[in-house]
């Protein structure tokens, strides 16, 4: 995707130089900063199309950066690249607003594939949506605004929560395969992402619990069926 602007936050100079130069050879436009304190000001000034963040950074970590960026730009794609490997670290990354997670050491080809895949998904999500809202029982879901409304109560959804709910709502009353969900929302169907899907389904059920006619039904060994009156 020629001309795509990438904000790359990485404090390892050798790795940072390799990644930046490789991305630039693929016609990406890269702005790199080497400490967490600079990330949000550069984002505000430069308005990148996607952010690639390390987690362990001087002055401010990637979780805090992602949380602030997500509040500023709900549809911004964010990829974490990090040496952290514990499951709780990965979950925290997704909860802070990350869309994808790549463990170090990684191949440049994999990073580029993930960047292009995430940009493609995000652009599809932001075109052709019903900006007036989708009725789901007593709720109204606004995909573009990442909001779920019930009367006067408005719940802000994370990027991935909104994508998952959009997918289920688009195929209401139809069984959606787990593998299809994982490929469309996470980009791969690994065991780790499958566990994440379970967590996100539980969250959506909690958000929708005030309407008994709205239900995400587990079809064991197959997937889910979303029912909304």
C-alpha positions as CSV (number, residue, x, y, z in Angstrom):
1,X,0.0,0.0,0.0
2,X,2.1,2.8,-1.3
3,X,2.3,6.0,0.7
4,X,0.9,4.6,3.9
5,X,2.1,6.6,6.9
6,X,3.4,4.5,9.8
7,X,4.3,5.8,13.2
8,X,6.9,3.4,14.5
9,X,7.9,3.6,18.2
10,X,11.0,1.6,19.0
11,X,13.9,2.2,21.4
12,X,16.3,-0.4,20.0
13,X,18.3,1.6,17.4
14,X,19.6,-1.3,15.4
15,X,16.2,-3.0,15.1
16,X,14.5,0.3,14.5
17,X,16.8,1.2,11.6
18,X,16.3,-2.2,9.9
19,X,12.6,-2.1,10.2
20,X,12.3,1.6,9.1
21,X,14.5,1.1,6.1
22,X,12.8,-2.1,5.0
23,X,9.4,-0.5,5.3
24,X,10.5,2.5,3.3
25,X,11.9,0.2,0.5
26,X,8.3,-1.1,0.3
27,X,7.0,2.4,-0.2
28,X,5.7,3.0,3.3
29,X,6.3,6.5,4.8
30,X,7.8,5.9,8.3
31,X,8.2,8.3,11.2
32,X,10.2,6.6,14.0
33,X,10.5,7.8,17.6
34,X,12.6,6.1,20.2
35,X,10.8,7.0,23.5
36,X,7.3,6.8,24.7
37,X,6.9,10.5,25.6
38,X,7.3,11.6,22.0
39,X,4.7,9.2,20.5
40,X,1.4,11.0,21.1
41,X,2.8,14.5,20.2
42,X,4.2,13.1,16.9
43,X,0.8,11.3,16.3
44,X,-1.1,14.6,16.8
45,X,1.2,16.4,14.4
46,X,1.6,13.8,11.7
47,X,-1.7,11.8,11.7
48,X,-0.4,8.4,10.6
49,X,-2.5,5.7,9.0
50,X,-1.2,3.0,11.4
51,X,1.0,2.7,14.5
52,X,3.6,0.1,15.3
53,X,4.5,0.2,19.0
54,X,7.0,-1.5,21.2
55,X,5.7,-2.0,24.8
56,X,8.9,-1.6,26.8
57,X,9.8,2.0,26.1
58,X,11.6,4.8,28.0
59,X,9.4,7.4,29.8
60,X,6.1,5.9,28.7
61,X,5.1,2.3,27.9
62,X,3.2,1.1,24.8
63,X,0.1,0.3,26.8
64,X,-0.4,3.9,27.9
65,X,0.4,5.2,24.4
66,X,-2.1,2.8,22.8
67,X,-4.8,3.8,25.3
68,X,-4.4,7.5,24.5
69,X,-4.2,6.9,20.8
70,X,-7.3,4.8,20.8
71,X,-9.3,7.5,22.6
72,X,-8.1,10.0,20.0
73,X,-8.7,7.8,17.0
74,X,-11.1,4.9,17.5
75,X,-10.4,3.4,14.1
76,X,-6.6,3.7,14.2
77,X,-4.9,0.3,13.5
78,X,-2.3,-0.4,16.2
79,X,0.2,-3.3,16.2
80,X,2.4,-4.1,19.2
81,X,5.8,-5.6,18.6
82,X,7.5,-6.8,21.8
83,X,9.7,-9.3,23.5
84,X,7.0,-9.9,26.1
85,X,5.6,-13.3,25.8
86,X,3.3,-13.9,28.8
87,X,-0.4,-14.3,28.0
88,X,-1.4,-11.6,30.5
89,X,0.9,-9.1,28.6
90,X,-0.7,-9.9,25.3
91,X,-4.2,-9.6,26.8
92,X,-3.3,-6.3,28.4
93,X,-2.1,-5.1,24.9
94,X,-5.4,-5.9,23.3
95,X,-7.3,-4.3,26.2
96,X,-5.3,-1.1,25.9
97,X,-6.4,-0.8,22.3
98,X,-4.0,-2.9,20.2
99,X,-5.4,-4.7,17.1
100,X,-2.5,-7.1,16.6
101,X,0.5,-8.4,18.4
102,X,3.8,-9.6,17.0
103,X,6.5,-11.2,19.1
104,X,10.2,-10.4,18.7
105,X,12.1,-11.6,16.9
106,X,9.9,-11.3,13.9
107,X,10.4,-11.5,10.1
108,X,9.9,-8.3,8.1
109,X,7.6,-10.2,5.7
110,X,5.3,-11.1,8.6
111,X,5.2,-7.5,9.8
112,X,4.4,-6.2,6.3
113,X,1.7,-8.8,5.8
114,X,0.1,-7.9,9.2
115,X,0.3,-4.2,8.4
116,X,-1.4,-4.6,5.0
117,X,-4.0,-7.0,6.4
118,X,-4.9,-4.7,9.3
119,X,-5.1,-1.7,7.0
120,X,-7.4,-3.6,4.6
121,X,-9.7,-4.7,7.4
122,X,-9.9,-1.2,8.9
123,X,-10.7,0.4,5.5
124,X,-13.5,-2.1,4.9
125,X,-14.9,-1.4,8.3
126,X,-15.0,2.3,7.8
127,X,-16.8,2.2,4.4
128,X,-20.4,1.3,3.8
129,X,-21.5,1.1,7.4
130,X,-24.9,2.1,8.7
131,X,-24.0,5.4,10.4
132,X,-27.6,5.7,11.7
133,X,-27.1,2.7,13.9
134,X,-28.1,-1.0,13.8
135,X,-31.0,-2.1,16.0
136,X,-30.2,-5.1,18.2
137,X,-33.3,-5.6,20.4
138,X,-33.4,-2.7,22.8
139,X,-29.9,-1.7,21.9
140,X,-28.6,0.4,19.0
141,X,-25.1,-0.3,17.8
142,X,-23.1,2.4,16.0
143,X,-20.2,0.6,14.3
144,X,-18.4,3.7,13.1
145,X,-18.5,5.3,16.5
146,X,-17.8,2.2,18.4
147,X,-20.8,2.7,20.6
148,X,-23.6,0.5,22.0
149,X,-26.6,2.5,23.2
150,X,-29.4,1.3,25.5
151,X,-31.8,4.2,26.1
152,X,-29.7,7.0,27.6
153,X,-26.8,4.7,28.4
154,X,-23.9,4.6,25.9
155,X,-21.1,2.1,26.2
156,X,-17.9,2.8,24.3
157,X,-16.5,-0.4,22.7
158,X,-12.9,-1.2,21.9
159,X,-12.0,-1.6,18.2
160,X,-12.0,-5.4,18.4
161,X,-15.2,-5.5,20.3
162,X,-16.9,-3.4,17.7
163,X,-15.5,-5.5,14.8
164,X,-16.6,-8.7,16.4
165,X,-20.1,-7.4,17.2
166,X,-20.4,-6.0,13.6
167,X,-19.5,-9.5,12.2
168,X,-22.0,-11.2,14.4
169,X,-24.8,-8.6,13.7
170,X,-24.2,-8.8,9.9
171,X,-24.9,-12.5,10.1
172,X,-27.7,-12.4,12.6
173,X,-29.5,-15.8,13.1
174,X,-26.8,-17.6,11.2
175,X,-24.1,-19.8,12.6
176,X,-20.7,-18.2,12.1
177,X,-17.7,-20.5,12.2
178,X,-15.1,-19.8,14.9
179,X,-12.4,-20.1,12.2
180,X,-14.0,-17.4,10.0
181,X,-14.3,-15.1,13.0
182,X,-10.7,-15.6,13.9
183,X,-9.5,-15.0,10.4
184,X,-11.6,-11.9,9.9
185,X,-11.1,-10.2,13.3
186,X,-7.7,-11.4,14.4
187,X,-6.1,-12.3,11.0
188,X,-5.2,-15.9,12.0
189,X,-6.8,-18.8,13.9
190,X,-4.0,-19.6,16.4
191,X,-4.8,-21.2,19.8
192,X,-3.9,-17.9,21.5
193,X,-6.3,-15.9,19.4
194,X,-9.0,-18.6,19.9
195,X,-8.7,-18.0,23.7
196,X,-9.0,-14.2,23.1
197,X,-12.2,-14.8,21.1
198,X,-13.7,-16.6,24.1
199,X,-12.8,-13.5,26.3
200,X,-14.4,-11.1,23.8
201,X,-17.6,-13.2,23.4
202,X,-18.0,-13.1,27.2
203,X,-17.6,-9.4,27.3
204,X,-20.2,-8.9,24.6
205,X,-22.6,-11.1,26.4
206,X,-22.1,-9.0,29.5
207,X,-22.8,-5.8,27.5
208,X,-26.0,-7.2,26.0
209,X,-27.4,-9.0,29.1
210,X,-30.1,-6.4,29.8
211,X,-32.2,-7.7,26.9
212,X,-33.1,-11.4,27.2
213,X,-34.0,-11.5,23.5
214,X,-30.5,-10.7,22.5
215,X,-28.1,-13.7,22.8
216,X,-24.8,-15.0,21.5
217,X,-25.4,-18.8,21.4
218,X,-22.4,-21.1,21.4
219,X,-22.6,-23.9,18.9
220,X,-20.2,-26.3,20.4
221,X,-17.3,-27.2,18.2
222,X,-18.6,-25.0,15.4
223,X,-19.0,-21.3,16.3
224,X,-21.7,-18.8,17.3
225,X,-25.2,-17.8,16.4
226,X,-26.2,-14.2,17.2
227,X,-29.9,-13.8,18.0
228,X,-31.6,-10.4,18.4
229,X,-35.3,-9.6,18.5
